[in-house]
Amino acid sequence: MLEPSTSSSCPSPVLKTTYKSPTNQSFATSQPMPPPSSTHSVQDKTAYLSSLRHAIFATQENVNKELTARMEEDKAREASEKNRTKKGAAVTNGKKRAYDEAKEEENYGEDDQGMKD
């Protein structure tokens, strides 16, 4: 969320962003800006818009860095969860395979209708 804000104790505007997520750490950024000129000349307006544009680009760069870091955290978390799931499945499959081999060994040479390849 982008919101320019001003405070009575701080007359200079600040461009602020806030990010909140149920799964990742929140973050906030702020980019100070010069106060708008009291004159309404085209040159002053152009200078103010230029500073606003610079603040937006700097904010976007900070937000992109933060979101990229959170995406990497998500990927690492998902990989860790997949590894745990694969290990659990391998143990389960290993037990099933050992059980099938024991059953096959027990019934070796006999016709077993319950066995499937």
PEQUI-V131166 format. One record per helix or strand of 3 or more residues. SS is the DSSP state (H for helix, E for strand). FROM is the first residue (numbers start at 1). TO is the last residue. If there is no record, write none. Layout:
BEGIN
ss: [SS,SS]
from: [FROM,FROM]
to: [TO,TO]
END
This chain:
BEGIN
ss: [E,E,E,H]
from: [2,14,27,42]
to: [5,19,32,106]
END
